[in-house]
Amino acid sequence: MVDFYSGCMHDQSLSPNVHTMCAKLLHNITECIMSIPDKRQGRILLLSILKTYVAGFAAIGCLSAAAINDIKSGQQFSEETLYTSVDLIRTNTSENSEKIKDLRLYLRSLVTGCKNVIYALKRCNSSLALGIGPNAQAAATAAAAKDESESAMAVDQKEPASTGASAIISNKEADLAGFELELLSSLFREGLRACRLHDVDRLKSEHADAHPDEATEPAHPKRPTLSRDAQIKLIDRECKEQIEHFANLFVTLDPAVFHELFTSQFEFAFDTMIEQCSAIASVQVLVSCEPTSPAFMSIML
């Protein structure tokens, strides 16, 4: 079922409504995965779901960037800038608003699904909860070795065999921890890019005001470029709430994982805040929350 719904979400010929439905179904499946006795297998399935969600964020981010580039350049919609088989955002059609609404619902479903997956990963001995240091890795290895030894007892294995199995488990745990950290980095980058979807309508309106159609409207002076403070004030509440909801995904991470993640992603976050004013809301969440504030401030300084 995970493979089927994930495949549907990767199929860009399907509508955003279908993608939203699949995202919600995967979200429901995670609750069942948490109850799987084999925690490692459950962890792998959950990471597969999270990877699918990240791909969904990336798709929305590409669509948003293409639409924003079209708006800023004043060009008509170019089919080559989006997925060739999908008409998700057309900046010159009356259906634009409805399609953007569908994508916003899809985006909200992805954020909610990621929140549930991260919680489920913690229940499956993930490094997101245990950390990434030597002690944490030893704890994860011990938990996995315990499951392995219980299986070995069922077939009457001897102790030396389980020692070799523990070494293999240790290497696999390290690989999984590295994959989780890489996946979290992708989640942060692609999630922030996807949130630019909320800028499409605002930028379209600003561009229309600054470049009126002289054939149908009288010419009038162009509006001056808005200051940074003015742009921040124009961020709509839905956009701010969406980004805050997204930023809260990282608040509950193990402190060592959080520090490792944002040490590598801080430069990206800074550049994104310069280009995308709404991204400032994500940093405000990380700075204001007690669990993440010390680590994030130390990275900033």
N, C-alpha and C positions, 0 to 999 in steps of 0.2 A: 504493500500500500504506500509506503514511503517513496519507493522508486516511482510508482505511477503518478502520484500527486506532484512529486518533484519534477517529473518529466513534463507534466502539463504546465507547470509554472515556467519552465524553460522554453516552452513553445510560444514564440512571439506572434504566431498567427491567431492565437486565441485572444479574446477581449479581456480588458482589465477586470471585468466582473467575474469571469471564470478564474482568473488568477487570484482574485480576492477570496473566492470560495475555496480554492485549493489551499491557500494560506491558512484559512480558518480550520480546514479539515486537518492539516498537519499540526496545527496548534492543539487540536483536540487529541491527536494521536500521542503527543508528548506525555500526556498524563498516563497513558497505558504503558509507555516505554519505561517510565520511572519504576514500575512494578516488576520489570523483568528481573529474574534472579541473577542473571549474568550481567553485572554492572558494566563490564567492559563493552559487551555487545550493545547494551543500551546507550552507552556513551558514544559509540561509533555512529549509531543511528541518529542520535541527537545532533552530532556534528554534521552529519549529512543534511539534516533539515536546516540547520543554521547556515550551511553553505548555500543552500537553495535560496534562503531568505536574502543573503548577501547578493546573490545574483539578481534577485528582484529589485533590490535597492539600486544596483548598478544599471539595470535597464531603465528605471525611472530617471536616474541621474542623466543618462545619455539623452533621453527624450527631452528632459527639461533644458539641458544645455543647448540642444539643437533648436528648440523653440525660442529660447532667449537670444541666441545668436541671430536667428532670423529677425526677431523684433528689433534688436539693436542695429542691425545692418539695414533695416527697412526693406528687406527683400520679401518676396512672396514665398509661400511655403515651398520647400524643396524636398521632393520625395527621397533624394539620396541622403539627406541629413538624418533621416529616421530609419527605422526598420522598414525595409522595402515592402513587406507584406502587411503592414499594419498602419492604420490611420488613427493614431491615438491623439495627437495634438495637431490641429490645423489652425494656424494663427489667422487665417483669412476666411473662416467659415462660422456660421451661426451656431454650429454644434460644439464649438470649442469649449464653452463653459461646462457643458455636460460631461465631456470627455475628461476635463481636468478634475471635475468632481469625482468621477470614477477612479481616477488615478490617486486622488487624495485619500479615498476610502481604502484603496489597495495599500497605500503607504502606511496608513494607520494600522491596518491588519498586520503588516510586516513587523512594525515596531512591537505590537502586542504579542505576536508570535515569538519574536526574539526574547522578549522578557520571560516568557514561559519556558523557552528552551534553556536559557541561562540558569534559571532556577532548577530545572530538571537536571542539568549537567552537574550542579553542585551535589545533588542527591546520588549521583553516579560516580563519586570519588574523582571529580574533575579537578584539574589544577586551578580552575577558577575559584574554587573554595579552599583547596589545600595549599595553594601557593606554588612557587616554582623553585624554591631553594632546596638544598640537600635534604633537610629534615622533611620537607613536604614530599619530595620525591620518594624518600624512604617510607613515609606513611602510605603513599599510594602503592608502592611496590609491596608493602606488607599486606595491604588490603587485597591486592590482586593475588598475592602468593597464598593468602588464606583461602580464597576461592579455589585456587589451583590445588591446594593440598586437600581440600574437602573432596574435590573430584578424584584426586589420586587415591584417597582412602576408599572410595567406592570401588576402585578396581585393585585395591590392595597393593599400591605402589610403595616402594621403600623410600627412606629419607634422602639418600644421595640423589635420587632422580628429581625430587622436588627442589633440591638446591640448584641444580642446573636450570630447572624451569624458572626459578626466581630470577636468575640472571637475565634470561630471555625476557621475562616480564618487565624487568627494570628498564631494558632498552626500549621496549615497546611503549612503556609509560612515558619515557623521555620524548619519544617521537610524537606521541599524542599531545603532550604538553606543548611542544614546539608548534604543532599544527594548530592547536587552540589559540595560541598567542598570535600566530599569523592570521588566523581567521578573524580574531577580534580586531586586529589592525585594519583588515579589509572592511569589516563591519563599520568601524568608525569613519573611515574615508568615504565609503560608498553611501552610508546613511546621511552624512552631511550634504553630499552632492545631491542626493535624492530630495532633500528638503528644499532645494531651490525651486521645486515645483510650485511652491506657494508664491514665488516671485513673478510667475509668468503673467498673471492678470494685472498685477501692479505695474510691471514694466511696460506692458502693452498699453495701458492707460496713459502712463507718462510719455511714452513715445508718440501716442496719438495727439496729446496736448502740445508737444514740442514740434511736431511735424504735421500740421493740419492739411487736409486735402484742399488745395486752393481752388479746385474746380467746384467744390460744393460748399466751402466755408470761407468767409472773409479772412484775409490775412491778419494776424495779430502778432505782437512781439513774442518771441520764444521765452518760455520760462527759464529763469536762471538755474544752473545746476544746483541741486539740493546739497546742503552741507551734510556731514556725517551724522550729526545729531538729528537733523530733520529726517534723514533716511531711516534711522533707528526708530523714530517716533511713528513712522508710517507702517511699520511691521504690524500686520493684523494679528489679532489675538489667537486665531486658530494656528497660524504659523508658529508663533512663540510657544504655544502649548505643545505643539507637535515636536518641536526641537527639544523642549524641556523633557518631554516624555522619552525621547530618544536618548538624551544625555543620562537619564536616570538608569539606563541599562548598565552603565559602568560604575555606578555608585556602590553596588554591593559586591564588587570584585574583591578578591584577596588583595591586601595592600601591596604585596610584592608584585603581583600580576599587574595591578593598576600602575605602579611606578614604572615597570618595564614597558608597558604599553604606551603610556603617554610620554615617556622619554624619547621614544622613537617617532611619535606622532605629533609632538608639540609644534614643530616647524610647519607641518601641514595645517594644524589647527590655526596657527597664527596667520598664515597666508590666506586661509579660507575666511577668517574674520575680516580681513582687508577687502576681499572681493565680495563677500556675502555678509551683509550686516546682521542678518538674522542668526548667523552662527555664534554671535556673541552670547546669545541666550544659553547655549550649551556650556560655555565656559563659566558663566554665572552660576549654573547649577553645580558644577564641579567645585567651584571655589566656596560656595555657600554651605555645602553639605559637610557635616562634621567628619564622616569617615574618610572623605577624599581631599578635603581642604589642605591639610598639612603636606600631603604628598604632592599635590598639584602646585601649591605655592613654592615648594622646594625646587620643583622642576622649572618653574617660571624664573626663579631667582638664580 
